[in-house]
Amino acid sequence: MNQDTFNLLQQYYEAFNRQDMEHFLSLLTDDVVHDINQGTRETGRDAFAAFMTRMNRHYREQIVDISITTNDTGDRAAVEFRVLGEYLTTDEGLPEANGQTYDLPAGAFFEIRSGKVARITNYYNLQDWIEQVTG
């Protein structure tokens, strides 16, 4: 376990949960790579900021039960967690929103460079989410 990487990712999720987007985005490299769950790959802090703006418009989420694992050198990490959320407004191509809540197991893989997040690959089961918001 690499303590610096552990602390970085702890800050990352704490900032997310506080909705402190300025601090959250400051933890990323300028050329951060974001692999969107079951979607495309985007590059750059500006693209990630735009993604987060869209997400925060449609969803209110808290990350809980966080388990962080790093390699010894600290350049790779995996995080397992649960997403407690509320679906606020309808996201394009997804079911209609009306304030449904969800509890979704998820995970993320990270590359770390120079003390910042250089890649984020998120995963959750989209079908499980759809069933929770439509069931």
C-alpha positions as CSV (number, residue, x, y, z in Angstrom):
1,M,0.0,0.0,0.0
2,N,1.3,3.4,-0.9
3,Q,0.2,6.0,1.6
4,D,0.5,9.1,-0.7
5,T,-1.8,7.5,-3.3
6,F,-4.2,6.3,-0.6
7,N,-4.4,9.9,0.8
8,L,-4.8,11.4,-2.7
9,L,-7.8,9.1,-3.5
10,Q,-9.2,9.7,-0.1
11,Q,-9.1,13.4,-0.8
12,Y,-10.6,12.8,-4.3
13,Y,-13.7,11.1,-2.8
14,E,-14.1,13.5,0.1
15,A,-14.1,16.4,-2.4
16,F,-16.6,14.6,-4.5
17,N,-18.9,14.0,-1.6
18,R,-18.6,17.7,-0.5
19,Q,-19.3,18.7,-4.1
20,D,-16.1,20.8,-3.9
21,M,-15.5,20.6,-7.7
22,E,-12.6,23.1,-7.5
23,H,-10.6,20.9,-5.1
24,F,-11.8,17.7,-6.8
25,L,-10.6,18.9,-10.3
26,S,-7.3,20.2,-8.8
27,L,-6.4,16.6,-8.0
28,L,-6.3,15.7,-11.7
29,T,-3.5,16.1,-14.2
30,D,-4.2,18.5,-17.1
31,D,-4.2,15.6,-19.5
32,V,-6.3,13.2,-17.3
33,V,-7.9,10.3,-19.2
34,H,-11.5,9.4,-18.2
35,D,-12.9,6.1,-19.2
36,I,-16.7,6.6,-18.8
37,N,-18.6,3.5,-17.7
38,Q,-19.7,1.5,-20.7
39,G,-18.9,4.6,-22.8
40,T,-16.2,6.6,-24.4
41,R,-12.8,7.8,-23.4
42,E,-12.3,11.5,-22.8
43,T,-9.0,13.4,-22.3
44,G,-8.3,16.5,-20.4
45,R,-9.4,18.2,-17.2
46,D,-11.8,20.5,-19.1
47,A,-13.6,17.5,-20.6
48,F,-13.8,15.9,-17.1
49,A,-15.1,19.2,-15.6
50,A,-17.8,19.3,-18.3
51,F,-18.7,15.6,-17.6
52,M,-19.0,16.4,-13.9
53,T,-21.2,19.4,-14.6
54,R,-23.6,17.2,-16.6
55,M,-23.5,14.5,-13.9
56,N,-24.2,17.0,-11.1
57,R,-27.2,18.4,-13.0
58,H,-28.8,14.9,-13.4
59,Y,-27.7,13.1,-10.2
60,R,-27.0,13.8,-6.5
61,E,-24.5,11.1,-5.3
62,Q,-22.5,10.2,-2.2
63,I,-19.7,7.6,-2.3
64,V,-19.7,5.3,0.7
65,D,-18.0,2.1,2.0
66,I,-14.8,3.1,0.2
67,S,-12.0,0.6,0.0
68,I,-8.8,1.8,-1.5
69,T,-6.0,-0.5,-2.7
70,T,-2.7,0.7,-4.2
71,N,0.4,-0.9,-5.6
72,D,3.6,-0.4,-3.8
73,T,4.9,2.3,-6.1
74,G,1.7,4.2,-5.9
75,D,1.2,4.6,-9.7
76,R,-1.9,2.4,-9.8
77,A,-4.9,2.0,-7.5
78,A,-8.3,0.3,-7.4
79,V,-11.2,1.6,-5.3
80,E,-14.4,-0.3,-4.5
81,F,-17.4,1.6,-3.2
82,R,-21.2,2.1,-3.1
83,V,-22.9,5.0,-4.8
84,L,-26.0,6.3,-2.9
85,G,-27.8,8.5,-5.3
86,E,-30.9,10.4,-6.4
87,Y,-31.8,10.7,-10.1
88,L,-32.8,14.4,-10.3
89,T,-33.4,15.2,-14.0
90,T,-33.7,12.9,-17.0
91,D,-30.4,12.1,-18.6
92,E,-30.4,11.7,-22.4
93,G,-31.1,8.1,-23.5
94,L,-32.0,6.9,-20.0
95,P,-35.3,6.4,-18.1
96,E,-37.3,9.4,-17.0
97,A,-36.2,10.9,-13.7
98,N,-38.5,11.7,-10.9
99,G,-36.3,11.7,-7.8
100,Q,-35.7,7.9,-7.7
101,T,-33.0,6.8,-5.3
102,Y,-30.4,4.1,-5.9
103,D,-27.7,2.1,-4.1
104,L,-25.2,0.9,-6.6
105,P,-22.0,-1.1,-6.1
106,A,-19.2,0.3,-8.2
107,G,-15.4,0.5,-8.7
108,A,-12.7,2.6,-10.3
109,F,-9.2,2.1,-11.5
110,F,-6.6,4.8,-11.3
111,E,-3.2,5.7,-12.7
112,I,-1.3,8.3,-10.6
113,R,1.4,10.5,-12.0
114,S,3.4,13.2,-10.1
115,G,0.9,13.0,-7.2
116,K,-2.2,13.5,-9.3
117,V,-4.8,11.4,-10.9
118,A,-3.8,10.7,-14.5
119,R,-6.5,8.1,-15.5
120,I,-9.9,7.2,-14.1
121,T,-11.8,4.1,-15.3
122,N,-15.2,3.8,-13.6
123,Y,-17.4,0.8,-13.6
124,Y,-20.9,0.0,-12.4
125,N,-23.6,-2.2,-13.7
126,L,-25.8,0.1,-15.8
127,Q,-28.6,-2.6,-16.1
128,D,-28.8,-2.7,-12.2
129,W,-29.1,1.1,-12.1
130,I,-31.8,1.1,-14.7
131,E,-33.7,-1.6,-12.8
132,Q,-33.4,0.4,-9.6
133,V,-34.8,3.6,-11.1
134,T,-37.6,2.0,-13.1
135,G,-38.6,-0.8,-10.7
